Amino acid sequence: MTRRSKATHRHQRRREPHRDLPSIVIDGRQVPVHLKEHHAARRYTLRVSRRDGAVHVTMPKGADRCQAISLVAANLEFIGRERNRLAPPVPFAPGALVPMDGHDITLVRGGDKGPATRYDPERRELAVKGEGNRFAWRTEQWLRETARRRLIDQCTHYSELVGLAPCRISLR
């Protein structure tokens, strides 16, 4: 009889993660449901993602998947209310208006020369190069980077006021 190494044994003991439920139907719309076990969870938690409206259920390690499904089924009304509170998604396409600094900025197609994205604060326009998905991707990247820069500036300012240094800052 051969003895297995600890690494192999540990790898084999890992449980398969729970498969996601395909979706539920709320107000005639398909809503994805994601189940996740977490080692530090002590109870079941139900969350509606602000990013895409998906339902996330976090449960303790080794918990019963049927209870998680029952939790979702028992809270369909709550899930519907939370999804209705979400802001409608803004399609990043030329001509779209995107809220920024209390004003709407207009997305326009950029020219052949210059940077991939260029913001004109006087005209409240963001010129973006690219077609289709590339246009949307560049717009999203510019908005994320702008938000990250502003967040770092504000965190630095307020942390200096209280005599602290900000730690790592990340956006998801």
N, C-alpha and C positions, 0 to 999 in steps of 0.2 A: 504494500500500500504506500503510495507516494503522498507526500505532504505538500499542500498548496501554499504558495506564498501568501502573506497577509494582504498584499495589494490585490491579488487575484480574488481572494476571498471577499474583501471589501467590495470590489467591483461587482461580484456576483450577488451580493446581498442587497444591492441597491434596488429599490422598488421602481417599477415603471411609473412615470408621472401619470396622473389622471388625464385621460383624454378629454378634450374640450367637448362640451355639448355643441352640436352644430349651430343651433340658434333657437330663439323663442320668437313668437309673433306678438308684437304689441302695437296697437293702433294700425294694424295692417302692414307693419314694417318688420322685416327680419332683424333681430337683435342678437349678435353673437354673445355667447356665455362662456366664460373662462373659469375653470376650477383650478385652484392652486393650493397645494399643501405647503405649510410653512412651519418650521421647527419651533418657532417662538409663539405661534398662534395658540391662544387658550380657548378661543371661541370662534364660531363662524362669523365672518363679516361679509356684508354685501355692499358693493360699491358700483356706481355708474360712472364710467370714465368720462371726464369732461372733454377729452380729446376726440373720441369717436363714438361715444354713447354706448360702448360695449359694457356688458355686465361682468363684474369680476367677483368671485366668491373665494375668500381665503379661509382655509380651515386648518385645524391642528393636524400634525403628522399622524397618519393612520386612521383618520376620522372616516366616518361613513359617508360615502358619496351620495347615497340616497337622501340623507338629511340635507345635503347641500342643494340637491335638486328640489326638495320640498321647500327649502327656504326661498328659492327663486320663485317657485309656483305660488307660494303664499304672499309674495310681495310684488306681484305684477302691477298692481295699482301704483305703488310707490315708484317702481322702475319707470312706469309711464310718465308720472309727474316729473321725475328727475330729468328724463330725456326731453320733456317739453320745456324745461327751464334752460336747456343748453342753447347757446347762440347758434343760429343756422351757419353752416360752413360757408366760407367765402371762397368761390372758385377763383384761383389765381390765373386769370386770363386777361388779355389786353382789354381795357375799358372797365375792368372791375374796380370798385371802390373798396379800400381797406382802411379801417379806422386806425389812426395813429396820432398821438399827442392831442387828442380831443377834436381832431379834424379827419376828414376822409381824404386819403391820397388816391390818386388815379394811377392804375398800372397801365403803362404804355410800352409798346415795342421799341427797343433801343436800336440805334443805328449800327452800322458795320464797324465803326471805329470807336475807341475808348473802352472803358471798363465794362464788364458783363452787367453790372447794375450801377445806376447812378441816380441819386435822389436830388431833386430840385425843390428845396423848401419853399421858395417864393411861389412857384406854380403848383406846389403840392402834387408833384408827379414822381413816380419811380419808373425810370426807363430800364427795361430788362431785355437783354438779348436772348434769342432762342425761340424755338418752335415747340408747341404742344407741351409735353411733360417737362421738357428742359426749361421752359419759361416758368412753369409752376415751381419746379425744384429750385431754380435760382432765386425766385421771389421768396420762397420759404427760407432759404439759407440766409438771405440778406436780412429778413425780419428777425430770425433767430440771433444772428450776430449782432444786430443793432440792440436787441433786447439784452443780450449778454453784456455788451459794453456798458449800457446804461445801468444795469443792475450792479456791475462791479464798481462803477463810479459812485453810485449812491451808497452801496455798502461800505466802501472806503471812506466816504465823507462822514457817515454816521458812526462808524466804528472809531474814527479819529476823535469825534466829539466826546466819546465815552472812554477813550484811552485804550482801545483794543485794536487788534489787527484782524482783518477778515481771514477766514480759512478758505479752503477750496470752494469755489462756486461753480455749479453746473446747472445747465438747463436740460430738460428732457422733452 
